[in-house]
């Protein structure tokens, strides 16, 4: 087991907390502060224990000087100050005397937010390549490192692996909850256990599906993944997106686990990948020429409901339809309603499925919504996450 923030004496210590403040920002306005709010428990614990708090996070991708202007963490510092009711000092540097002096002059309970760690990616890619010198430098600024950024745990960066390799380290409450919730899906899921898999490309999730199908009693499919299995079953999906490279693997899974894999019966589609056009409804066996299926239909949701109402554990990863189009949010919304009203532990994987659940207003209706899309998938695959690997063991 990994050390947690509660395993350390934080009194008077400079505590570096790696957060995930990679939030959508337009014209300096934060559109969704969910990830910032998720970090508050760990930050408040450090505050309550009289630490000097140094926050690190990335934001976006930095490939140019223009990217730096568009991805400053200053709006995050302002929002954090409001949420905490306390000034968060923003340092517009990632290294150097200004940053060092600010840290050396901290009082107990002070909070500093360092500028976007990925500023170090231009021009030399030092953050994302886990540059040893940069990791040592950031580690030298603090006494203890706490990783609370699950969304980057599957990446070996200077701001997670680089720091944790050099000073005493642990995980925060957010990462601890992620590991507990996702770990239970791997080690101890209460049966009946149903997995729901969606998304456009099956090849990105083949290893996850192979792992899930061993543990789950049923897998319900949507999106491009479902279309890939329909093609494997010799159903003509017309203009619908499917993953041609994965059809053979889908055939293999169907031959081995036909009773576990549940495919759509019907859906809604369009002749263009746009909202506001004519909507076509059909069974999967009678899709009109030129139509791409963009959502699940009522027969499918009624079928899926039969598998979900009596289950004890649900893991959902990947969109089952193009829910950000108003015409095609029916399937996702109906699925959310079903899951909201069953007596099962429901865990939603990060990424697009998490975004869909939150945008449709179901953020507080499930046991856990992961903050890491890629990280949650790699963890379910059974991979060791670099951002966790180098954290101290208890």
C-alpha positions in Angstrom: 0.0 0.0 0.0 1.1 3.5 -0.8 1.6 6.2 1.8 -1.3 8.7 2.1 -1.1 12.4 3.1 -2.4 11.3 6.6 0.8 9.3 7.1 3.0 12.4 7.3 3.6 15.1 9.9 2.9 18.2 7.9 3.4 20.8 10.6 5.7 23.5 9.3 6.6 21.5 6.3 6.7 22.7 2.7 4.3 20.3 1.0 4.2 20.1 -2.8 0.8 18.9 -4.0 0.5 17.8 -7.7 -3.1 18.6 -8.6 -5.0 18.2 -11.8 -6.2 21.6 -12.7 -6.5 20.8 -16.4 -9.9 22.5 -16.8 -11.6 24.1 -19.8 -10.9 27.8 -20.0 -12.2 30.3 -22.6 -11.2 33.9 -22.6 -10.0 33.6 -19.0 -13.3 32.1 -17.8 -13.3 28.5 -16.3 -16.2 26.6 -17.9 -16.1 23.6 -15.5 -14.3 23.7 -12.1 -15.1 20.1 -11.1 -11.4 19.1 -11.1 -10.5 22.0 -8.9 -13.2 21.1 -6.4 -12.0 17.5 -6.4 -8.6 18.8 -5.1 -10.0 20.7 -2.2 -10.1 17.9 0.4 -6.3 17.3 0.2 -5.5 21.0 0.1 -7.7 21.7 3.1 -6.1 18.8 5.1 -2.7 20.3 4.5 -4.0 23.7 5.6 -5.5 22.3 8.7 -2.2 20.7 9.6 -0.2 24.0 9.3 1.7 23.2 6.2 3.2 25.6 3.6 1.5 24.5 0.5 3.0 24.5 -3.0 0.6 23.5 -5.8 1.6 22.2 -9.2 -0.5 21.4 -12.2 -0.4 21.2 -16.0 -3.0 22.9 -18.3 -3.4 22.0 -22.0 -0.5 21.2 -24.3 2.4 23.7 -24.8 4.0 23.7 -28.2 4.6 27.4 -28.7 4.8 30.8 -27.0 1.2 31.4 -28.0 0.2 28.2 -26.2 1.7 29.7 -23.0 -0.5 32.8 -23.3 -3.6 30.6 -23.7 -2.8 28.2 -20.9 -1.9 30.2 -17.9 -3.1 28.9 -14.5 -3.9 32.4 -13.2 -7.7 31.8 -13.6 -7.3 28.7 -11.5 -5.5 30.6 -8.7 -8.4 33.1 -8.7 -11.1 30.3 -8.5 -9.2 28.4 -5.8 -9.0 31.6 -3.8 -12.8 31.9 -3.9 -13.4 28.2 -3.1 -11.0 28.2 -0.2 -11.9 31.6 1.1 -8.2 32.3 1.3 -5.7 34.0 -1.1 -3.8 31.6 -3.3 -0.6 33.3 -4.4 0.1 32.8 -8.1 3.7 32.7 -9.2 4.0 33.2 -13.0 7.2 31.1 -13.2 8.0 27.4 -13.2 11.6 28.0 -11.8 14.0 30.7 -10.8 14.6 33.3 -8.1 11.1 34.7 -8.1 9.6 31.3 -7.3 12.4 30.4 -4.8 12.1 33.6 -2.9 8.3 33.4 -2.7 8.6 29.8 -1.3 11.3 30.8 1.2 9.1 33.6 2.5 6.0 31.5 3.1 4.2 31.5 6.4 2.3 28.6 7.8 -0.9 28.1 5.9 0.3 30.0 2.8 -0.6 28.6 -0.6 1.4 29.1 -3.7 0.2 28.0 -7.2 3.1 27.6 -9.6 2.6 28.4 -13.3 1.6 25.6 -15.7 4.2 22.8 -15.4 4.0 22.2 -19.2 5.5 25.7 -19.8 8.7 23.5 -19.4 7.6 21.6 -22.5 8.5 24.4 -24.8 11.0 24.3 -26.4 12.7 21.2 -24.7 9.8 18.9 -23.6 11.3 18.7 -20.1 8.1 18.2 -18.1 6.6 15.5 -20.3 9.9 13.7 -20.9 10.4 13.5 -17.1 13.7 15.5 -17.3 15.8 14.4 -14.3 17.2 17.8 -13.6 13.8 19.4 -13.6 12.3 16.8 -11.3 15.2 17.3 -8.8 14.8 21.0 -9.0 11.0 20.9 -8.2 11.7 18.4 -5.4 14.2 20.8 -3.9 11.5 23.4 -3.3 9.6 21.2 -0.8 9.9 18.7 2.0 7.1 16.3 1.2 5.4 15.5 -2.1 1.7 14.5 -2.4 0.4 13.3 -5.8 -3.3 14.0 -6.1 -3.5 14.1 -9.9 -5.0 10.8 -11.0 -5.6 12.1 -14.5 -1.8 12.1 -15.2 -0.9 9.1 -13.1 -0.4 7.0 -16.3 2.3 9.4 -17.5 5.9 9.6 -16.3 6.4 13.4 -16.0 8.9 15.5 -14.0 6.0 16.9 -11.9 5.0 13.4 -10.6 7.7 10.7 -11.1 10.5 13.3 -11.1 9.6 14.7 -7.7 8.4 11.5 -6.0 11.8 9.9 -6.9 13.7 12.6 -4.9 11.7 13.4 -1.7 9.3 11.6 0.7 6.1 11.1 -1.1 2.5 10.0 -0.7 -0.9 10.2 -2.4 -3.8 12.6 -1.7 -7.4 11.8 -0.9 -8.5 12.0 -4.6 -5.9 9.5 -5.8 -6.6 7.2 -2.8 -10.3 7.1 -3.6 -9.6 6.4 -7.3 -7.4 3.5 -6.4 -9.9 2.1 -3.9 -12.9 2.4 -6.3 -11.1 1.1 -9.4 -9.2 -1.6 -7.4 -12.5 -3.1 -6.2 -13.6 -3.5 -9.8 -10.5 -5.5 -10.5 -10.2 -7.5 -7.3 -13.5 -7.7 -5.6 -16.5 -6.7 -7.7 -19.8 -7.8 -6.2 -21.7 -9.9 -8.6 -23.8 -9.5 -10.8 -21.2 -7.2 -12.3 -22.1 -5.3 -15.5 -19.7 -3.3 -17.6 -20.9 -0.7 -20.1 -18.4 0.1 -22.9 -18.7 2.8 -25.5 -16.5 5.1 -27.6 -15.5 5.3 -31.2 -12.4 3.1 -31.5 -12.3 -0.4 -30.1 -8.6 -0.8 -30.6 -8.0 1.7 -27.9 -9.9 -0.5 -25.4 -9.2 -4.0 -26.5 -7.0 -4.8 -23.5 -9.5 -3.3 -21.2 -12.3 -5.4 -22.7 -10.2 -8.5 -22.5 -9.7 -7.8 -18.8 -13.3 -6.8 -18.0 -14.8 -9.8 -19.8 -13.0 -12.1 -17.4 -14.7 -10.5 -14.3 -17.9 -9.0 -15.6 -21.1 -11.1 -15.9 -22.2 -9.0 -18.9 -20.8 -6.3 -21.1 -23.3 -3.9 -22.7 -22.0 -2.0 -25.8 -22.6 1.3 -27.4 -21.0 3.8 -29.8 -18.4 2.7 -32.4 -17.4 -0.3 -30.3 -21.0 -1.7 -30.6 -20.9 -1.0 -34.4 -17.7 -3.0 -34.6 -19.3 -6.0 -33.0 -22.4 -5.7 -35.2 -20.1 -5.8 -38.2 -18.4 -8.9 -36.7 -21.9 -10.4 -36.6 -22.4 -9.6 -40.3 -24.8 -6.7 -39.8 -24.6 -3.9 -42.3 -24.1 -0.7 -40.2 -24.2 1.4 -43.4 -22.4 4.8 -42.8 -21.9 4.2 -39.1 -18.4 4.5 -37.6 -16.8 1.2 -36.7 -13.2 0.1 -36.1 -12.2 -2.0 -39.1 -8.9 -3.1 -37.5 -10.8 -4.6 -34.5 -13.5 -6.7 -36.3 -11.5 -9.9 -36.1 -10.9 -9.4 -32.4 -14.6 -8.7 -31.9 -15.4 -12.0 -33.8 -13.1 -13.9 -31.4 -14.7 -12.4 -28.3 -18.2 -13.1 -29.7 -17.2 -16.8 -30.3 -15.9 -17.1 -26.7 -18.3 -14.9 -24.7 -21.5 -14.7 -26.8 -23.7 -14.9 -23.7 -21.8 -12.1 -22.0 -21.7 -9.5 -24.8 -25.0 -7.7 -25.3 -25.4 -5.7 -28.5 -27.8 -2.9 -29.4 -31.2 -3.6 -31.1 -32.0 -0.2 -32.4 -30.9 3.4 -32.5 -31.1 6.9 -33.9 -29.0 8.3 -36.7 -28.3 11.0 -39.3 -26.9 11.3 -42.8 -24.3 13.8 -41.5 -22.3 14.2 -38.4 -24.3 17.3 -37.3 -27.1 18.2 -35.0 -30.4 19.7 -36.0 -30.8 17.6 -39.2 -33.5 14.9 -39.9 -33.2 12.0 -37.4 -33.7 8.5 -38.6 -34.8 5.7 -36.3 -34.3 2.0 -37.1 -33.5 -1.4 -35.9 -29.9 -2.3 -36.4 -30.8 -4.8 -39.1 -32.6 -2.1 -41.2 -30.4 1.0 -41.2 -31.1 3.2 -44.2 -28.4 3.7 -46.8 -26.2 6.7 -46.0 -27.3 6.8 -42.3 -24.8 6.7 -39.5 -26.1 5.5 -36.1 -25.3 8.1 -33.5 -27.4 7.0 -30.5 -29.0 4.0 -28.9 -32.7 3.5 -29.2 -35.6 2.6 -26.7 -35.6 -1.2 -27.4 -31.9 -1.3 -26.6 -32.2 0.7 -23.4 -35.1 -1.5 -22.3 -33.0 -4.5 -23.0 -30.0 -3.1 -21.1 -32.2 -2.1 -18.2 -33.1 -5.8 -17.7 -29.4 -6.5 -17.1 -28.9 -3.5 -14.8 -31.8 -3.5 -12.5 -30.6 -6.5 -10.5 -26.9 -6.0 -10.7 -24.7 -5.0 -7.8 -21.7 -3.5 -9.6 -21.5 -1.3 -12.7 -18.5 0.1 -14.5 -19.2 2.5 -17.4 -16.5 3.8 -19.8 -16.9 5.6 -23.1 -19.9 7.4 -24.7 -22.8 5.3 -25.9 -23.9 8.0 -28.3 -23.1 11.5 -29.5 -24.7 13.1 -26.4 -23.3 16.6 -27.0 -25.7 16.7 -30.0 -29.2 17.5 -28.6 -30.8 15.1 -31.1 -28.7 12.2 -29.8 -28.5 12.6 -26.0 -31.5 10.2 -25.5 -29.4 7.1 -25.0 -26.9 8.6 -22.5 -29.6 10.4 -20.6 -31.8 7.3 -20.4 -28.9 5.2 -19.2 -28.0 7.8 -16.5 -31.7 7.6 -15.3 -31.5 3.8 -15.2 -28.2 3.8 -13.3 -29.4 6.5 -10.9 -32.4 4.4 -9.8 -30.7 1.0 -9.2 -29.2 -0.3 -6.0 -25.7 -1.0 -7.4 -22.3 0.6 -6.9 -21.8 2.6 -10.1 -18.3 3.7 -11.2 -18.0 5.9 -14.2 -14.6 6.0 -16.0 -13.0 9.3 -16.7 -12.8 11.2 -20.0 -15.8 11.5 -22.3 -18.2 9.3 -20.2 -17.4 11.4 -17.1 -17.9 14.6 -19.1 -21.3 13.3 -20.4 -22.6 12.4 -17.0 -21.6 15.7 -15.4 -22.9 17.8 -18.3 -26.3 16.1 -18.2 -26.6 16.8 -14.5 -25.8 13.4 -12.9 -22.6 14.3 -11.1 -23.9 13.5 -7.6 -25.9 10.4 -8.5 -23.2 7.8 -8.8 -20.7 6.3 -6.3 -17.6 7.5 -8.2 -16.8 9.4 -11.4 -13.2 9.0 -12.2 -11.1 12.1 -12.9 -8.7 10.1 -15.2 -9.8 8.7 -18.6 -6.5 7.2 -19.8 -5.3 6.5 -16.2 -8.5 4.6 -15.3 -8.3 2.4 -18.4 -4.7 1.6 -17.9 -5.4 0.7 -14.2 -8.3 -1.5 -15.2 -5.9 -3.2 -17.8 -3.7 -4.0 -14.9 -0.8 -1.7 -15.8 1.3 -0.2 -13.1 0.8 3.6 -13.3 4.2 5.5 -13.2 2.7 8.4 -11.2 1.9 5.9 -8.4 4.8 3.5 -8.8 7.4 5.8 -7.3 5.3 6.9 -4.3 6.6 5.6 -1.0 5.1 2.4 0.4 3.7 2.3 3.9 
